[in-house]
Amino acid sequence: MTTYTIQVDGQFRDGLTAIGDINGDGVLDVIVHSETPQFEARLYTYTYANGSPILLARNIPPANPLNNSNNIFPTASPVFGRVSSSDFPSILIVREEQLLSYQYDGTTTLAQQWTFPHTDKSAITSLALFDFNGDGVAEIIHGMNLNSASSMLALRYLWK
């Protein structure tokens, strides 16, 4: 097995990953949500062509509005799926006190669709998509830690 690494904004980065066909070409692409104390957060996607990784698009997720920090660790792997009636699927990420949705629009910058605030500051969270009502648009399930002292976990089902 060969390992490939890609530079994003001049840095070799890694992070929590997911796969999905971002650009609609029928080939799976890689989605990475990367955050470390040393570097600003990045959400980026890449594909493989001729055996080499090629950056498709990226974005810098907004800083936490409460502490203005952009150097936090991601709290859940990104998820990829259709959560609206748009022609392009969405990439969702969870950050401290924020759930964000991005979309690939054919440019080199992932377009931010929306931000949904939440109260979880922990690293104990999960994100999933499932089409409960069979309409072709997935509902968002966000599991979050409501009280880090007691590790109480709540699942939030977000309707469209």
C-alpha positions in Angstrom: 0.0 0.0 0.0 1.3 3.4 -0.9 0.6 6.4 1.3 0.0 9.8 -0.3 0.3 13.2 1.3 -1.0 16.5 0.0 0.0 20.0 0.9 -2.7 22.5 1.6 -1.7 26.2 1.9 2.0 25.2 2.1 1.5 22.7 4.9 1.3 18.9 5.0 -1.9 18.3 6.8 -4.1 15.5 8.0 -7.3 15.2 9.9 -10.6 13.4 10.2 -11.6 12.1 6.8 -14.6 11.0 4.8 -15.1 9.9 1.2 -17.7 10.9 -1.4 -18.0 12.0 -5.0 -17.5 15.7 -4.5 -17.3 16.8 -8.1 -19.9 14.4 -9.6 -17.4 12.6 -11.9 -18.3 9.2 -10.6 -15.0 8.8 -8.7 -14.7 8.9 -4.9 -12.8 11.9 -3.5 -11.3 12.5 -0.1 -12.8 15.1 2.4 -10.5 16.2 5.3 -11.4 18.4 8.3 -8.0 19.4 9.7 -7.3 21.4 12.8 -4.3 21.4 15.0 -2.9 23.8 17.6 -0.1 24.8 15.3 -2.2 25.6 12.2 -5.5 27.2 11.3 -8.4 24.9 10.6 -8.9 23.7 7.0 -11.7 21.8 5.3 -10.4 20.5 2.0 -11.2 17.9 -0.7 -8.9 16.1 -3.1 -9.0 13.5 -5.8 -6.5 11.2 -7.4 -5.4 11.5 -11.0 -2.6 9.5 -12.5 -1.7 8.2 -9.1 -1.2 11.6 -7.5 -3.5 13.6 -5.1 -4.9 16.8 -6.6 -6.6 19.5 -4.4 -10.2 20.1 -5.6 -11.3 22.8 -3.1 -10.7 24.1 0.4 -12.1 26.6 2.9 -11.0 28.0 6.3 -13.9 27.3 8.7 -14.9 30.4 10.7 -13.4 30.9 14.2 -15.4 30.1 17.2 -17.6 33.2 17.8 -17.3 32.9 21.6 -13.5 32.6 21.9 -12.4 33.7 18.4 -10.2 30.6 18.2 -9.5 28.9 14.9 -7.0 26.4 16.4 -9.2 23.7 17.9 -9.4 20.0 17.2 -12.2 18.7 15.1 -14.8 16.9 17.1 -16.3 14.6 14.5 -15.4 13.2 11.1 -17.0 15.1 8.3 -20.1 13.6 6.7 -21.1 13.9 3.1 -24.6 13.7 1.6 -27.7 15.4 0.2 -29.3 17.5 2.9 -31.1 19.9 0.7 -32.7 19.9 -2.7 -29.5 21.3 -4.3 -27.9 19.4 -7.2 -24.7 19.1 -5.2 -24.4 17.1 -2.0 -23.2 18.8 1.2 -20.2 18.4 3.5 -21.0 18.8 7.1 -18.5 19.4 9.9 -18.9 19.9 13.6 -16.7 22.5 15.4 -16.8 23.8 19.0 -20.4 25.2 19.3 -21.0 25.2 15.5 -22.4 22.8 12.9 -21.4 23.9 9.4 -22.5 22.9 5.9 -20.3 23.4 2.8 -20.8 22.5 -0.9 -18.5 22.1 -3.8 -19.5 24.4 -6.6 -16.8 23.7 -9.2 -14.5 26.4 -7.9 -11.4 25.9 -5.7 -13.2 27.2 -2.6 -15.8 25.1 -0.8 -18.9 27.4 -0.5 -20.3 27.7 3.0 -24.1 27.1 3.0 -25.0 27.6 6.6 -24.0 27.5 10.2 -26.1 26.1 13.0 -25.1 26.9 16.6 -25.0 24.3 19.4 -23.7 24.3 22.9 -21.2 21.4 23.0 -17.7 22.4 23.7 -16.4 18.9 24.2 -14.7 16.4 21.8 -17.5 13.9 22.4 -19.8 14.4 19.5 -21.0 12.5 16.4 -22.6 13.4 13.1 -24.7 11.2 10.8 -27.0 11.5 7.9 -30.0 9.3 7.1 -33.1 9.7 4.9 -35.8 8.8 7.3 -38.8 9.8 5.2 -37.5 8.5 1.8 -37.6 11.8 0.0 -34.0 11.7 -1.2 -32.9 14.3 1.2 -31.1 13.1 4.3 -31.9 14.3 7.8 -29.0 15.3 10.1 -28.4 13.5 13.4 -26.0 15.3 15.7 -25.0 13.5 18.9 -23.5 15.9 21.5 -22.3 16.0 25.0 -24.6 18.3 27.0 -22.7 18.1 30.2 -19.0 17.1 30.1 -18.9 16.5 33.8 -21.5 13.8 33.7 -20.9 12.8 30.0 -24.7 13.0 29.2 -25.2 12.4 25.5 -28.1 13.8 23.6 -29.1 13.1 20.0 -30.5 16.0 18.1 -32.6 15.3 15.0 -32.6 18.3 12.7 -35.5 18.6 10.3 -35.2 20.3 7.0 
